[in-house]
Amino acid sequence: MAILIVDDNRVLRTVIQSLLENAGYTDIIQADSAEQVFEILGMDSDDKSDDRIDLILMDIILNGIDGIEACRRIKNDKRFSHIPIVIITGHITPEHIETAFKAGAIDFLTKPINRLELFARVRSILHFKSEMDRIREREQLLVKTTTELEKANVLLERLSNSDGLTGIPNWRYFDQTFKKLLASAIRLSLPLSLLMMDIDNFKLYNDTYGHLAGDDCLKLISKAIHDTIKRESDFIARYGGEEFVIVLFGIEADIAVTLAENIRKQVFALKIPHSSSPINEWVTVSLGVASCIPEPSISPKNIIDWADKALYMAKRRGKNQVIKFDDL
């Protein structure tokens, strides 16, 4: 597995490479700028990616194009969006971390680099990518070998897993996938976060504007959530009625709360009129957040109940807010 280290400090690049080589990672590539990364990946070429890079460790501050912008460009290129990117930074403020995740980073490391933390992050991420690569390979093989009937069955299954109104996954898909992600999080000792979201006073909205307008409102809000969630490993689903769930794999509580707050603001920024709401003139949402590094004794129902209780408290405390279960 090839790891690309990106930093304009040659000494730091060499130190990281030495640490990784001592851990058994021998295929290491160095780059001193974002521009050199683009060249290594072949982003300026129309040729298909050769998939030789499995992980990018990139400093947030680089000469020329910075690490955040480089991350954003790589993630926006479908040929390379599957490559996990870990941002290296000496700045650990929530603003810097939030910006990195918005750009598509999967994780971050702080300077000075801690050897054990580096090993743990690299090992977990490469393992996760390997699993995802195997899934993609199986899917590609399936596409090549399926008959027209099998393709029809795949389409039927996809439709049964999608919400007919918004097009996002439905409760059935969430139930199946959440169990798998929880099992993976337990096996890899990775954090897992669940956001449960409810549209405030949605019955009043339907009573005021009609169910067709209510359907349009649901579509707009589901798209706003989808646009806020950037990583391939995260997904949203319609839980029922005006409720949505967002699953964040490998994301700890503080970051999950930040993402939940971003969703709340994104929905509010839509400025969907709600004249009958006692909360605000615009449509608002409330979110409950549950996060943990799950153990085998923790079930999907446990995490769902935690997020639901946090959401209930957000509604009780006035709505249009985010509540974390740990704070109850």
C-alpha positions in Angstrom: 0.0 0.0 0.0 1.5 3.3 -1.1 1.4 6.2 1.3 2.0 9.8 0.0 3.5 12.2 2.5 3.0 15.9 1.6 4.9 18.6 3.5 7.1 21.5 2.5 9.4 20.6 5.4 11.8 17.9 4.2 12.9 17.0 7.7 9.3 16.3 8.8 8.6 14.3 5.7 11.7 12.2 6.4 10.7 11.7 10.0 7.2 10.5 9.1 8.6 8.2 6.4 11.1 6.7 8.9 8.4 6.1 11.5 6.2 4.4 8.9 9.0 2.3 7.5 9.8 1.1 11.0 6.1 0.0 11.3 6.5 -2.0 8.1 5.2 0.4 5.5 7.8 0.4 2.7 6.0 2.0 -0.2 6.4 5.6 0.7 6.2 8.6 -1.7 7.1 12.2 -0.7 5.9 15.5 -2.1 6.7 19.0 -1.1 3.7 20.8 -2.6 0.1 20.3 -3.6 1.1 20.9 -7.2 3.5 17.9 -7.0 0.7 15.8 -5.5 -1.5 16.6 -8.5 1.3 15.6 -10.8 1.9 12.3 -8.9 -1.8 11.5 -9.1 -2.0 12.5 -12.7 -4.9 14.9 -12.1 -4.0 16.9 -15.2 -4.4 13.8 -17.4 -7.6 12.4 -18.7 -6.3 8.9 -18.2 -7.9 6.6 -15.6 -6.2 6.6 -12.1 -3.8 3.7 -11.6 -4.8 3.6 -7.9 -1.2 3.4 -6.6 -1.8 5.8 -3.8 -3.8 4.3 -0.9 -3.4 7.1 1.7 -2.3 10.8 1.7 -0.8 12.4 4.8 -0.9 16.2 4.0 0.2 19.2 6.0 -2.5 21.9 6.2 0.1 24.7 5.4 2.0 24.4 2.2 3.8 26.7 -0.2 1.4 27.6 -3.0 -1.9 25.8 -2.8 -2.6 24.9 0.9 -3.6 21.4 2.2 -7.3 22.2 2.6 -7.7 23.4 -1.0 -5.6 20.4 -2.3 -7.8 18.1 -0.3 -10.9 19.7 -1.8 -9.6 19.4 -5.4 -8.7 15.7 -4.9 -12.1 14.9 -3.4 -13.9 16.7 -6.2 -12.2 14.5 -8.8 -14.1 11.2 -9.1 -11.0 9.3 -10.0 -9.3 10.1 -6.7 -12.2 10.8 -4.3 -11.8 7.3 -2.8 -8.3 8.1 -1.5 -8.4 8.8 2.2 -6.7 12.1 3.2 -5.4 12.8 6.7 -4.6 16.4 7.4 -1.5 17.2 9.5 -1.8 20.4 11.5 -0.3 22.4 14.3 -3.7 24.2 14.7 -6.3 22.1 16.5 -9.0 24.8 16.8 -12.5 23.6 15.9 -12.5 26.0 13.0 -9.5 24.3 11.4 -10.8 20.8 12.0 -14.2 21.7 10.7 -12.7 23.2 7.5 -10.6 20.0 7.0 -13.6 17.7 7.3 -15.7 19.9 5.0 -12.9 19.6 2.4 -13.2 15.8 2.6 -10.4 14.8 5.0 -11.1 11.6 6.8 -9.0 12.4 9.9 -6.3 14.7 11.3 -3.0 14.4 13.1 -1.5 17.1 15.3 2.1 18.3 15.4 4.4 17.1 16.8 3.6 13.7 15.4 2.9 11.1 18.0 4.3 7.7 16.8 1.6 5.6 18.4 -1.1 7.8 17.2 0.3 7.8 13.7 0.5 4.0 13.6 -3.1 3.7 14.9 -4.6 6.1 12.4 -2.7 4.7 9.4 -3.5 1.1 10.3 -7.2 1.7 10.8 -7.7 3.9 7.7 -5.7 1.5 5.5 -7.7 -1.4 6.8 -11.0 0.5 6.2 -9.9 1.5 2.6 -8.9 -2.1 1.9 -12.4 -3.2 2.9 -13.9 -0.5 0.7 -11.6 -1.4 -2.3 -12.7 -5.1 -2.0 -16.4 -4.0 -2.1 -15.7 -1.8 -5.2 -13.9 -4.7 -6.9 -16.8 -7.1 -6.1 -19.3 -4.5 -7.4 -17.3 -4.1 -10.6 -17.1 -7.8 -11.1 -20.8 -8.1 -10.5 -21.6 -5.5 -13.1 -19.5 -7.4 -15.7 -21.1 -10.8 -15.0 -24.7 -10.0 -14.2 -27.5 -10.8 -16.7 -30.3 -8.5 -17.6 -32.5 -10.2 -15.1 -29.9 -9.8 -12.4 -29.6 -6.1 -13.2 -33.3 -5.8 -12.9 -33.2 -7.4 -9.5 -30.4 -5.0 -8.4 -32.5 -2.1 -9.5 -35.5 -3.5 -7.6 -33.5 -3.9 -4.5 -32.2 -0.4 -4.8 -35.7 1.0 -5.1 -36.8 -0.9 -2.0 -33.9 0.7 -0.1 -34.7 4.2 -1.2 -37.2 6.7 0.0 -39.7 7.3 -2.8 -40.0 11.1 -2.1 -36.5 12.3 -1.4 -34.5 9.6 -3.1 -32.2 9.1 -0.1 -31.9 5.7 1.7 -35.0 4.7 3.7 -35.3 3.1 7.1 -34.8 -0.4 5.7 -31.5 0.5 4.3 -30.5 2.4 7.4 -31.4 -0.6 9.6 -29.3 -3.0 7.5 -26.3 -0.7 7.0 -26.1 0.7 10.5 -25.8 -2.8 11.9 -22.8 -3.5 9.6 -21.1 -0.2 10.4 -21.6 -0.8 14.1 -20.0 -4.2 13.7 -17.1 -2.7 11.8 -16.7 0.0 14.5 -16.5 -2.6 17.2 -14.0 -4.7 15.3 -11.8 -1.7 14.5 -12.3 0.1 17.8 -13.4 3.2 15.9 -15.9 5.8 17.0 -19.4 5.9 15.5 -21.8 8.8 15.7 -25.5 8.9 15.0 -27.4 12.1 14.4 -31.2 12.1 14.7 -33.0 15.1 13.2 -36.6 16.3 13.3 -38.2 19.2 11.4 -39.7 21.5 14.0 -43.5 21.9 13.9 -43.8 20.1 10.6 -47.5 19.2 11.2 -48.2 22.9 11.5 -46.3 23.4 8.2 -48.4 20.9 6.4 -51.6 22.3 7.9 -50.7 25.8 6.7 -49.2 25.1 3.3 -50.5 21.7 2.3 -48.9 18.3 1.9 -47.5 19.0 -1.5 -45.5 22.0 -0.1 -44.6 19.7 2.8 -43.2 17.2 0.3 -41.1 19.9 -1.4 -39.9 21.0 2.1 -38.7 17.4 2.8 -36.9 17.3 -0.5 -35.1 20.6 0.1 -34.0 19.6 3.5 -32.8 16.2 2.5 -30.7 17.8 -0.2 -29.3 20.3 2.3 -28.2 17.5 4.6 -26.7 15.6 1.7 -24.7 18.6 0.6 -23.3 19.1 4.2 -22.1 15.5 4.5 -19.0 15.1 2.4 -17.4 11.7 3.2 -18.3 8.5 1.3 -18.5 6.5 4.5 -21.3 8.7 5.9 -24.9 8.5 4.8 -28.3 10.0 5.6 -31.6 8.2 5.6 -35.2 9.2 6.0 -36.2 7.6 9.3 -39.9 8.3 8.9 -42.2 11.3 8.4 -40.2 14.4 9.1 -37.3 12.5 10.8 -33.9 11.9 9.3 -30.8 10.0 10.6 -27.2 10.7 9.7 -24.5 8.0 10.4 -20.9 9.2 10.8 -18.4 6.4 10.7 -15.1 7.1 12.6 -16.3 10.5 13.8 -16.1 11.4 17.5 -18.6 13.3 19.5 -17.2 16.9 19.2 -16.9 16.7 15.4 -20.3 15.1 15.2 -21.8 18.0 17.2 -20.1 20.4 14.8 -21.5 18.7 11.8 -25.0 18.6 13.4 -24.8 22.3 14.0 -23.7 22.8 10.3 -26.8 20.9 9.2 -29.0 23.0 11.4 -27.5 26.2 10.0 -27.7 24.9 6.4 -31.4 24.1 6.8 -32.1 27.5 8.4 -30.2 29.2 5.5 -32.8 27.7 3.1 -35.2 30.3 4.5 -38.3 28.1 3.9 -41.2 30.3 5.2 -43.1 28.9 8.2 -45.6 31.5 9.2 -47.4 29.2 11.7 -44.2 28.2 13.6 -43.9 29.5 17.2 -40.2 29.1 16.9 -39.1 31.2 13.9 -40.5 32.6 10.6 -38.4 30.1 8.8 -38.4 26.3 8.9 -36.0 25.0 11.6 -34.7 21.6 12.7 -33.6 20.0 16.0 -30.9 17.3 16.3 -29.8 14.8 18.9 -26.3 13.4 18.8 -25.1 10.1 20.2 -21.4 9.1 19.9 -19.3 6.3 21.3 -16.4 3.9 20.6 -18.7 0.9 20.7 -18.1 -2.3 22.6 -19.7 -5.7 21.8 -22.4 -5.1 24.4 -23.7 -2.1 22.6 -26.5 -2.7 20.1 -27.9 -0.5 17.3 -31.0 0.1 19.5 -28.8 1.5 22.3 -27.3 4.2 20.0 -30.6 4.9 18.4 -32.2 5.3 21.8 -29.4 7.7 22.9 -29.8 9.9 19.9 -33.6 9.9 20.2 -33.4 11.0 23.9 -31.0 13.8 22.9 -33.4 14.8 20.1 -36.3 14.7 22.6 -34.4 17.0 24.9 -33.6 19.4 22.1 -37.3 19.7 21.4 -38.1 20.1 25.1 -35.6 22.9 25.5 -37.1 25.0 22.7 -36.2 23.3 19.4 -33.9 24.7 16.7 -30.8 23.4 18.5 -28.4 20.5 18.8 -28.2 18.4 22.0 -25.5 15.8 22.7 -26.6 12.7 24.7 -23.4 12.9 26.8 -24.6 16.3 28.1 -27.9 15.1 29.4 
